[in-house]
Amino acid sequence: MVWVSSPSAAAAEEAEKVRVVASFSILGDLVRQVGGDHVEVTTLVGPESDVHSFSPAPGNARILARANLVVVNGLGLEGWIDRLIRASGTRAPVVTASAGVKTIEGVEPAGHQGHGHDHDTDPHAWQNVANVKLYVANIRDGLARVDPSHAADYAAAAAAYADRLDALDREVRAALGRIPPDNRRIITTHDAFGYFAAAYGMTILAPQSISTDSEASPRDIAAIITQIRKERVPAVFLETVTDPRQMERIARESGARVGGKVYSDALSAAGGPAPTYLDMIRANVKAFASALGPDRG
């Protein structure tokens, strides 16, 4: 912690904040929810940006060098983070927010046969709201470790946020429960919704693997179009961090409805529909329910 002579109470308060670096925007929001006024949060991969294809710059290493705490997802999501941490020389503890989550394996997209993707474990564990309670607990413990004087505040904030997550989980189940069972099948841009599907009784298909590092091939696209027609999948959804032209082609050639945009790996900007994690889940559920529900247009 760097202490400075403070010309004002405000400056002193700012100097005492815990400098936390989060790998991407969803984690940044969770840190703010737990840390409140005690933390100053910087995210390496900001809103509307793709954590899979992020390429660190020298300035990112300088940000890490000043950190008191680093929060990452883990599970292979941030393939660039270990090199960046080493390059920064930071001595800040690293919290793996997903620690303790029961993981699932990524699903190969239609047409792929052992293409050797980077991830065997699906890293998108935050798509199951219940898992985020573990994320919050790990963040709470990391903050208390580097700032024990405010441990009680972190514990109280984490408990209050966990209650909000429980309420959100019930809200999601109620909303999706109103979708006819035969309609609970969708196509998304890449396989980022496996945990969501497993938790909430949806079938999610995707033309890419769980990483957006590479484009789906023409063969993959043709296979997914065939699958949509065969299984009569009602809607395709465009993710905010990937090229929408791919999904628009799939919808056009398969006859499935374009169900709108969903948020998988990044929050929206502050003025958008998903500036926080809670808002993101609600926005996604609203999009699914609107396209798949009994009153869909």
Secondary structure, 3 states (H helix, E strand, C coil): CCCCCCCCHHHHHHHCCEEEEEEEHHHHHHHHHHHHHHEEEEEEECCCCCCCCCCCCHHHHHHHHCCCEEEECCCCCCCCHHHHHHHHCCCCCEEECCCCCCCCECCCCCCCCCCCCCCCECCCHHHCHHHHHHHHHHHHHHHHHHCHHHHHHHHHHHHHHHHHHHHHHHHHHHHHHCCCHHHCEEEECCCCCHHHHHHHCCEEECCCCCCCCCCCCHHHHHHHHHHHHHHCCCEEEEECCCCHHHHHHHHHHHCCEEEEEECCCCCCCCCCCCCCHHHHHHHHHHHHHHHHCCCCC
